[in-house]
Amino acid sequence: MFLRRIRGLFSNDLSIDLGTANTLIYTRGQGIVLDEPSVVAIRHEHDGGRKSVAAVGEEAKLMLGRTPQNITAIRPLKDGVIADFTVTEKMLQYFIHKVHESRLIRPSPRVLVGVPSGSTQVERRAIKESAAGAGAREVYLIEEPMAAAIGAGLPVDEPQGSMVLDIGGGTSEVAVISLNGIVFSNSARIGGDTFDDSIINYVRRNYGTFIGEATAERIKHRIGAAFPGNEMLEIEVRGRNLAEGMPRSFTLNSNEILEALQEPLHSIVSAVKNALEQTPPELGADVAERGIVLTGGGALLRDLDRLIAEETGLPVVVAEDPLTCVARGGGKALEMIDQRGLDLFSSE
Amino acid sequence: MTTADEAPAPTPEHPTPGLAGSAIPDSPGRELRQARQARKLDVSHVATALRLTPQVVEAIERDDYAPLPSATFVSGYIRSYARLVGLDPEPLNQSFRRLHPNAEPPPRHFARSEQNGEQTDGGGLAGALVLALIVLAAAAGGYAWWTLRSGPDEPAQQAATPDPSAPPSFSASDPQRELAPAPGMDRDTEARSPSDRAPSVVNEPPTEADSETGSEPTLGTSPDVRMAEPGAEPPTSATDPIPEVADSPALESTPADSTVESPSAPLPTPPSPEVERPASSATQTPADDEEEAVSAPADSSATAIELGFTGPCWVDIRDATGEVLLFGEMSRGDRETLAGEPPYSLVIGNAAAVELTVGGAPYDLRSVARGNVARFELDPAEISSRTPDATD
């Protein structure tokens, strides 16, 4: 324990956004120091069936769907929570080391990890223990909407309602925050991954062609939109034709993708509407006056703010650098530990 | 698909080329108002499209941020407004941040690459700390090694080196081990059996000598012993040791008392003819050993090997079983009688400072010493059989 404290002197406090799609690490005073996909490639040794980590992060993501038999590229998180405990621990260990790579002493940082507000006690404990197993000296948990709101610069400590919609890779969280606390939150297990799945399903249904997850993600980034624009974008993609069994190339346009995304988008809008219905009227009035703030990677989907504005009739703004809001907010919360104590953090 | 009043929304890939100024405008509100007027839109129209009140839109156009909510929201409003009227939102946002005192600077994404210099600075500081710790640890380790080593090495100052192949044995379980007592101690340490002085033997029953001396000399105190030497009273080599050891039961009946007065006996003189192998007391327990020394002094006196020290000397003496009889640094005035299984293996660091007698007869160490260090095997029985030839 004493040794850990000594090692802690050589470690930075970290705020980790352990996301389904990407893991981000924010270091006090340095900003975002790591942004890598939450992917781990596992190699199965031929002798004795031992497993070892072949690659983590960006390198492992390139392997997704392109691995030989002895390598499995997996995403250890699903729907914002841990699906594979051991692999998550290895991944976190790798990332924490990477952030401290210039250090001689094994790092033992204080770590703040964001958890979905809808996660269960078991899921939270898994995240906490995973971070501790990866070498963290102390682990704090914070609910992601709270971290996102702090990161977006909302006045969370004021007696005013602020609504934040954080669309991550696996979950979408909507929360109303006032006086450093979450008044109401709603979590839907819909996120960027669901968008990808919807695109894959749409292409299979309408083109009889099977495309991979990486291709679906590329389509979403290039021509994905949540609201009909007056600009038609196109992309050429390749997939395996189900009838012929041969790889074929074809062209998709943004209206088709908009159509493909209708179902998950509708679920997100429903979650927001539901939250607004449940919000106490005073706080609802504050939200109506200033608007809803979008954070998370999903906020980068073209015209998502317009869709939500149209559906709710409220102003909607996209936060500055929405991808890093949770990590940055967690970092700010870590800095406030000494001033405010632990009232920002969630218990297990 | 789109409402008629809305301009095409510029995307990151396709920013509207004409209106997007690369230079940061002084007033984002004025830019927005000009763009709105160029598109012939009125404030209420923009307010409806952005779901804001007309007052908020006007405040934005006046660059009056006091009645508006926090910077996060205003920045978002400006971006939406810019897209609505077909401007590139980023320059407008940057100028807004300049105007708004509370606006946060844009987040530094991927700060790692930007901050490499700073990173190495921090790493350098931590590295320097680590280096300092390592140097300190090495210095402490070196000092500890030197202190532990320099005790046995002390005779080297008198041109004698101990046998490096005989590593100091710190085994506390060796009850036969003897150590040099501190100079001041041998004043009140009256002839004790070797077991009495065995240091750090935890289970040893306390003896009279223990209570007298208060503390047993240990290996750890050897530096102290060394430091105490200069101040030690310089006794004459011939007279000093004898009164001190006079009570020793092992010595009482030996003729050694007379022979040690001639320290520089040139040749091994014949020991007494009734030399016998000493009783093997090495296997006995320390307590037994003491009693044995009292009850059978005559038995061991015939082949008793005594060491008288006239100066500081490092010794390592083992018996035939490999058991350590005497190990460590002896000081001037010490006398020791060996009890163990002959033949003995001796290493004497400073042969000139040792008077060795076998069965009362002096043994010439210089004949076996190389330089000033004597390394040799000694079997009292052999000497007793060889001495008649020597006399011939």
Chai-1 contact restraints between the chains, C-beta under 6 A:
chainA,res_idxA,chainB,res_idxB,connection_type,confidence,min_distance_angstrom,max_distance_angstrom,comment,restraint_id
A,F10,B,A126,contact,1.0,0.0,6.0,A-B,restraint_1
A,Q30,B,A111,contact,1.0,0.0,6.0,A-B,restraint_2
A,Q30,B,Q115,contact,1.0,0.0,6.0,A-B,restraint_3
A,G31,B,R108,contact,1.0,0.0,6.0,A-B,restraint_4
A,G31,B,A111,contact,1.0,0.0,6.0,A-B,restraint_5
A,I32,B,H109,contact,1.0,0.0,6.0,A-B,restraint_6
A,I32,B,A111,contact,1.0,0.0,6.0,A-B,restraint_7
A,V33,B,R112,contact,1.0,0.0,6.0,A-B,restraint_8
A,S102,B,G123,contact,1.0,0.0,6.0,A-B,restraint_9
A,R103,B,A126,contact,1.0,0.0,6.0,A-B,restraint_10
A,L104,B,V130,contact,1.0,0.0,6.0,A-B,restraint_11
A,A152,B,T72,contact,1.0,0.0,6.0,A-B,restraint_12
A,G153,B,T72,contact,1.0,0.0,6.0,A-B,restraint_13
A,G153,B,E104,contact,1.0,0.0,6.0,A-B,restraint_14
A,P155,B,S70,contact,1.0,0.0,6.0,A-B,restraint_15
A,P228,B,M1,contact,1.0,0.0,6.0,A-B,restraint_16
A,G229,B,A9,contact,1.0,0.0,6.0,A-B,restraint_17
A,N230,B,T2,contact,1.0,0.0,6.0,A-B,restraint_18
A,N230,B,P8,contact,1.0,0.0,6.0,A-B,restraint_19
A,E231,B,P8,contact,1.0,0.0,6.0,A-B,restraint_20
A,R290,B,P69,contact,1.0,0.0,6.0,A-B,restraint_21
A,R290,B,F73,contact,1.0,0.0,6.0,A-B,restraint_22
A,A309,B,R51,contact,1.0,0.0,6.0,A-B,restraint_23
A,L314,B,R51,contact,1.0,0.0,6.0,A-B,restraint_24
A,P315,B,R51,contact,1.0,0.0,6.0,A-B,restraint_25
A,P315,B,L52,contact,1.0,0.0,6.0,A-B,restraint_26
A,V317,B,F73,contact,1.0,0.0,6.0,A-B,restraint_27
A,V317,B,G76,contact,1.0,0.0,6.0,A-B,restraint_28
A,E320,B,P106,contact,1.0,0.0,6.0,A-B,restraint_29
A,D321,B,P107,contact,1.0,0.0,6.0,A-B,restraint_30
A,D321,B,H109,contact,1.0,0.0,6.0,A-B,restraint_31
A,T324,B,P107,contact,1.0,0.0,6.0,A-B,restraint_32
A,R328,B,P107,contact,1.0,0.0,6.0,A-B,restraint_33
